[in-house]
Amino acid sequence: MDMDIAPLIKHFAENAPGFAERIRESGLDTDKLNSVESLNSLPIIRKDDLADLQAASPPFGGFLACDPSELKRIYQSPGPIYDPEPRVADYWRWESAMRAAGFGEYDVVLNAFGYHLTPAGAMFEEGLLAAGCAVIPGGIGNQEQQIQAMHTLGVTCYLGLPSYLKALLDKADEMGVTLKVNKAFVVAEPLPPSLRAELIARGVTTVRQGYGTAECGNLGYECEKEEGWHLPTDAIIQVCDINSGQPLPAGETGEVVVTLFAKEYAIIRFGTGDLSAVHPEKCSCGLDTPRLMGWLGRVGDAVKVRGMFLHPRQLNGLMSQFGEVEKWQAQVSRSDHKDKLTLRVSPSSSSDIETLPERLSSAARENIKFRIEVELVGADEIADDAPPIEDLRSWD
């Protein structure tokens, strides 16, 4: 892929001081950044870098190339990171993925992503509206109310976590309510073959998976062959070596790196932290676009739990409030297609042990927006070199 991106780079160099500083620090000449190949000389910027830059130069780290008042919406993602949404229809470009999943005119969709602070709910709603769908802004929770609405309004499509769709179907069975959902587009957590098969067996005959991020939007989606994620054509998406930052040949595993063309926000060579590989063969569906071979891990230490990234530094900040805890470790497990987050803590002998679990749980809900179960353990049950987050999940 090669194209003249010089006007975009020039625009950001003149209007986004943080991006201009990034070029200066790299020792590069703006005039020579005029193609995808030339951009490969620009070091990758990652989510943690963006959080640090925003903290040093709030609110957008100097990467916003317009006045904040010109934006449609502004979000706060975990980190925290502030994500702008320009006044552009379907800014995150999900329409193509919705249509590939069979969503379109005359479909009524339950959007089971949150609309509070984080961008997921509004992000996917924009794509659904662009595809011609009617949208119920459901979020997560109030299952009985959601099921009643889905039944009464004849909801045909679902968008959200695959585990939450299973939970809704289970709850509908308990209530004796029949749902008409026959198509689902699921993102933000893995879709094990066993869960896809169960959803299909229960009447959701089309279950398609997608991949994207809060910063970059649509980065891939399944076709009817369900053999990898087709890359959208409206962004530059590369798989790069995690050390050199250079693009890798098809079939080799590296970090997904993204460049967007929107003029309002300088997402140029943004490293998602996700590992994948480009499929070495063309898809038999007939689409000529390359495919990612699914999610193959994370570059850093962040772990996705219930569709949200949990950063070790979020836990460090939380635990700094509890000096009576000598050792701690978070564990992520999974049962019946549901994630469980457990915080194992070893308190000192002088701590108020009886109230510690509730105090920790309450602080976690307030400070890092995660629900946790607290397990009290002995100091010898947590190794001195134990990682802050241990992922025990199996995706069989």
N, C-alpha and C positions, 0 to 999 in steps of 0.2 A: 504494500500500500504506500503510495506516495502522492502528495498533494502540496499545493502552495499554501502554507499556513502563516506566511510572513505577515499579512495584515492583522491577524489575530494576535500574534506575538507582539507586534508593534503597538497595538491598542492596549494590551495589558502592561507593557513596559511604560506607557505614558500615563495610564490611569489607575494602576494597581501598584502602589509603592512597595508592598511586600514582595510582589512578583519581580519587580525591577531589582530589588535588593538580592533576591535569589539568583538572578542572572549575574549580577556584579560579583557576588561571592563565588560563583562558579568560574569566573574569569572568561565568560563567553561573550561573543559579539552578537547583539540583538539582530543585526542585519543578516547574519549568517544562519539564524534559526528560521529557515524557510521551507523545511520539509520534515516529514516524519523521521527520516534517517538522521537529519541534523539534530532533531530533538533528543535523540538517544544519548547525546553528550551532556544533557541536563540531568543532574542527579535526581533520583526519585525522592519525592516528598511523601511522607506517610501520615497516617491518622494521628499518631502521637506527636509528630512534628507540628502538625496543624494545631493541635491543642496547645502546645507550648507557644507557638507564634501568636495565637489568639489571646493567650493569657498575657503575653508581653505587649501586644498592641491590639487591645480589644476594639470592636468585637470580632473582626474578621481577619486579623493578622495582616492587614494591608493587601488582601487578595481580592477584595470587592472592588469592582471597577465602575461602580455607580454609587449614588447616594442611597443609604439604607431606606429613605422614605420612598424610593422608587420601586421597592420590592413589593411583592404580593403578600408573602408570609415570611416569618423568621422562626426557626425552630432551635431547640436545644437538645442535642444528643448526648449520651453518656460520654464523659471525659473531663469537663463538659466541652462540647464543640457546638458552635453556632452555625446552622446551615441556612443559607438564604434561598428563597424561591423567587426568581424574577417574575415579572408580569408577562409570562409566556404560557400559552396553553400546553398542557402535557409537558412541562419542563423536563421531567425525568424520563420521558420518551417510552412509556410503557404500552402505548397503543398497539404496537406491532406484536408484543407478547400476548396481549389480551386476545387479539384476533387469531393468533396462532393456536390459542387454547379453545377457540370456538365461541368466545364471548362476542356479542354484537348487539345490534338493534333488537329490541323486544325482549332482551334478557333483563331480569331483575336480580341484582347481585347483593349478597351480604358481604360487606367489607369488614372483616374481623380484625382490623389493625387499629391501634389507638390513634386518637386525634388530639391528644393532650401533649403539648410541647414537642414531642418527637415527630418527624415528618412522615412516617409510614402511612398513616391513615389517609392524609390528604394527597400524598404522592400517588398512591394507587387509585384513589378516586379520580384524579386527573386523567389517568390512563383509561379508566373505565368509561368516563364521560366522553373521551375522545373516540372510543370504540362504539359509542351510541347506547351504552347501558344505562339503566336506572339503578341508583345506588342507595342501599340502606347503610348509614354510617354506624355500624354495630359496635366496633371495638371488641374488647374481651371482657366478659362478665355479664351478669344479668341473663343467664342462659335461658331461663324459662320465658322471659320477655322476648328474647331474640327468637326463640323457637315459635312462639305464638305469632310474631310478626312474619317469620318465614312461611308459616303455614297459611296465614290469612292472605298474604300478598303473593303467594305462589312463587317464592324465590326459586330460581332455576340454577343459579351459579353461586359459588362460594369463593372468596379470596381471603387468604390468611395462612396461619400455621396449619400444617396437616394434622398435628396432634389435637388442635382445638376443633377441627372439623369432626374428628372421631368423638371428642367429648360432646359435641352438639348432637351427633347422631345417637350416642348412648343415652343422653338426657331425653331426646325425643322419644326413644323407645320406652323409657321409664314413664313418660307422660302419656303414652299411647297416641302420639301425634305422628302423622305421616308427612314427611317432607318430600318435595319434588326436586331437590338439588340433584342435577345429573352432570354438572361440570364443575371442576375446581381448578384454581390456579394457586399453587402453594409455594411459599418462599420462607426464608429466614431460619429454617432449620432443616436438617437432612430428611429425606423421604425414603425410609427403608423399603425394600421390595415387599416385605410382609405387610407394612401399613398401606402401601398403594393397593396391594391385592385385596386387603380387607375393605377399603373404601369402595373399590370397584364392585366387590361382591355385595355391598350394601346399597347399590344403585347409583353411585357416582361413577358413571361409566367412562368419563374423561377426567383424568387427574394429571395435570401438567405442572411441571416444576420450573421455577425461574430463579435467577440469580441477579443480585444488585446490591448497592449500598446506599446509605443516606446521602452521601456526597455526590454519587455518580448516577444513581437511578438504574435503569435497565442495562445490564451487562450480559444477558444471555437468557434463553428460554428454549424449552423443548418443543419439538414438532411432534407429529403423530407417531414417528418412529421411537421416540423417547430414548434416544441414544446420544446424550450429550446436549449442551446448551448452544444453540445458534447465536452467534454474535450479531448484535444490531449493527446496521450500516451507518448510523448517525453518530458514531464515536470511534476514536482510535483505541483499540483494546489489544494489549500485547501481553505475552507471558515472558517474563524477564528473569535472568539469573539473579538470585537474591544477594549475591556478592558484587558482581560487576554492574548490575542494572541493565545489561544488554539483552535484546530479544533472543529467545531460544528457538531452535528448530522445533517443528511439530513433533509431538510425542514426548518432549522433555519437560519435566516438572519445574515450575518457577512461580514467581509472584505475578498476580494479575495487576497490570499497570494501565492506567486510563488517562486519556486526554479528551476533554469535551470541547465543543465548539461554541458554547454560549458565551456571549461577550460580557456578561455581567459579573462572572466569577471565574477566577483563574485556576481552573482544575487542569493542570498541565503536568503530565508524568506523575500522576497520583498513584501511589502504591496502596492497594486495598488491604494488604496483609494476608490475603487469601492465596493459597497455592492451587494451581491447576495446570493443565497442559492442553495444547491445541491438538485436536484429533488429526492424525496423519492422513485420514481418508475423507473423501466427500460423503455427505449423507445421501442415502438412497431415496430420501423424500423428494429430491429434485432441487432444493434450495442450494445455491452455490456459495453460501456464506460459511466461513469456518465455524467449528464448534469447540467449546471447552469440554474437557472430559470430566466434568463434575468437580466437586469440592474435594481437594486432596490435603487439607490441613491449613495451619496458620503459620505465618512467618514469625510472629512474636508470641507473647505469653497470654494474650487475650483469649478468652473462651466464650463462645456463644451459648447462652443459656436462655431457653424459652424465647428465642428469636432476638435477644439483645446481647451485645458484647459486655462481658464483665472483665474489667482491667485489674490486674494486681494492685495498681496504685490506688484504685477506688477502695479496695479492701485495706490497703495500708492506711489510707486516710481515716477509714472507719475505725480500725483497731487502735489508732493513735489516741482515741478518746477513752480507751479502756486499759489504763495502766496496770490494772490488777490481773490482766491476762498475760501469762508468761510465754506461752506458745499458742499458735493457731494455724489452721489450714482449712481452706474451703475444698469441698469435694462435690463434684457434679456426677450424679448417677441418673439412671433412666429406668423406669418401670412402666409397663403397659403404654408405651409410646409417650410418656410424660417425663419431662426433666425434673429433677429434684436437686436443690442446692442445700448442702449441709455445711455448717461452719463448726469445725471441731476445735474446741478451745481447752487449754489447760490453765486454770486460774491459780493464783497464789493462795496460800492458806489463809491469808488475811482478808480475802475478798468476800463480798456478800454473794455466796454461791446460789442461794435460793432465788434471788431476783435477777441474776446475771443473764440467764437465757432470754427472759422477756425484755430486759433492757437492750440486749444485743439485737434481738429481732426487731424491736421498735426502731432502733437507730438505723438498722439496715433499710427498713421500709422508707424512712424519712430521708436518709442521706444518699443512698445509692440506688434506691427504687427497686430493690430486689426483696422478695420474700425468702427467708432462710429458716431452716431448722437448726437449732443449736444443740450440739452434743458435747457434754463435759467429759473430758478424758484425762488420763494421767500424763504427766510430762514425758514419760518414756514412750508413749504411743505416737508421738509426733517427732520424727527425726530432726536433728538440728539443721540438716540441709534439705528438708522437705520443701518442694515447690509451693508457692502460695495458693495455687489452684491445681487440684489433681482431677483430671477428667477420667472417670471410670466407665463412661458409656460405651456400649457396643451397638453398632448400627446394622446388626444382622436382620 
